[in-house]
Amino acid sequence: MTAFRACCWGLHGVLLADTGLRRQITTEVMADQGLALRPGEYLQWSLEGSAQQAVQLLLERRGRAVNDQIVSELLALEQQRYCEHLPRPLPIMPGLTESLDILRQGGLVNVLVCEESPEQTQTLIQELGYADYFGAYITADSSQNPYAIALEYLRTHLDPNLQAAECLVIESSYWLMRAARQAGMPILAITSRAPLHMVQRRADWVVDRYDQVDWQALFADSELLLPELPKEI
């Protein structure tokens, strides 16, 4: 078994139990703009690409003008409404805290990978109370592979010889799983966005909940003494 040395976490549907809310907000915002989603359409485009790519594709399918300003305005409106309706305390995935504790006690480096801005990411993680769990927050736009960036960051700050196979990715969306696969990283998929039968071919392991993960087996060979990463964005 490969010795995992780092774990890269997604945000939505991985840390935050917000899948239903995001679907509701997106559906409402697009309907307000005359872009009502058809049955099954949300699942398809929310899983297959980044938020930016999803909005661009929807506009194109509806014969609307597409440019960076229009896309940015729609995304900003969606994010604003999402933040307004996000319940407090923030909803976390069941078993998340226990899993993070296990990995931290085992000495693994945890890195958060997401589309949000560095400021938004830091605010969310601090409100969740998880700032001490994560060595770094990696953000990337749709033109970049966020997991390739995360791997390069880990090689720079942890070990230049770190192998992609030593970094476990925990994700819930297809496009981010695809990005992780392209970066050569093994994937643990959480079925918060799509059912197991739709995810199992895209990941190495698939679970519905964190209490189904046999962390001891996954990380039995992991190195226990790792340097602390600088908390850079």
Summary of the structure (lengths in Angstrom):
residues: 233
radius of gyration: 17.7
end to end distance: 31.2
largest distance: 55.2
contacts: 708
relative contact order: 0.20
helix: 48%
strand: 13%
